[in-house]
Amino acid sequence: MNYLLDKLPHAVLIDGKAVPIHTDFRVCLRVVQALEDERLMEHEKLTVLLTLLYPEPPKNTALAIECQQDTPGSCLQPEQGFKLYLYGV
């Protein structure tokens, strides 16, 4: 899988439902920028992650955050072969 050339996923599975996500590189850069901002508190960083990556943040925010971290369990739709990882949260 080539992260630069292949299409990124458009949704993750949360509570058994496909939830759309924004995977445009500019959105991802804004999230990384927020995660590295020392002026933001941890809960503010998570709020930025949720509001930028999810067009409509899911009710299960704990799983929504877990889907963006390097943690066990697959949040991808079955036909997708990789996971969007964001480090620093």
N, C-alpha and C positions, 0 to 999 in steps of 0.2 A: 504494500500500500504506500503510495507516494502522497504525502500530505500536501504537497505543493501543486500537484497536477490532477489528482483525483478529487471527485466531489465529496464534500463533507456531509455528514448526516443532517437531515432537516428536522429530526425529532428524536426524542429519547423516550424510553418507556418508564412511566411513573405510575405506580399502582395499577399496572396492567394496561394503561392507556398511552397511546402515542401523544406526546406533548411537543408541539413545535418549538424549535430553538432557532435563534439567529446565529449563523456561523460565518457571516461576512468577516473577513480578516480585520476590518476596521473596528468592528464591535469587540472582537477578541483583544485587539490592542488596547482599546479603552478599558476593558476589564483588567488586563494585566497592569495597566498604568494605575488603576485604582488600587489593586492589590499591593502594589509597591509603594503607594503613598503613605508615608509614615504619619501624616497628619490625621488620617482616617482611623477610627476605632474599628475593631474586628467586626462588630455588627454592621457598621456602615459599609465595609468592604463586601460583606455578604449581601447586603441590600443592593449594592451596585451590580454584583454578579447576577442576582435574580432579575432585576429590572432590565438589564441590558441583554441578557441571553434568552430570556423567555418573553415572548410578545404578551402573554398573559400568565403571570407567575402562578404555578400550581399551588393547590392547598397544602400539599405535603412538601413543605419547603425543605425539610431535613433531607428527604430523598432527592429533591431537585438539586441541592447543593452536593450531595454525595455523587450524583451522576456526573458532576463536573470535576471530581477529584479522582486521584489514583487509588481507588478503594475496590475491594472485592465485589463481585456481582455485576451483571451486565445491565446497562440501561439502554442499550441500543436496540433498535428494531431488528428482528431476526435477519433481514437481508443485508444489514450493514456489517462491515468487518472491522471497524475500529471505533475508538472512543475519543471524544474531545477531552483533552486533559488540560486543566488549569491548575498550576501549582501556586502555592503561597497562601492558601486559605486554611 
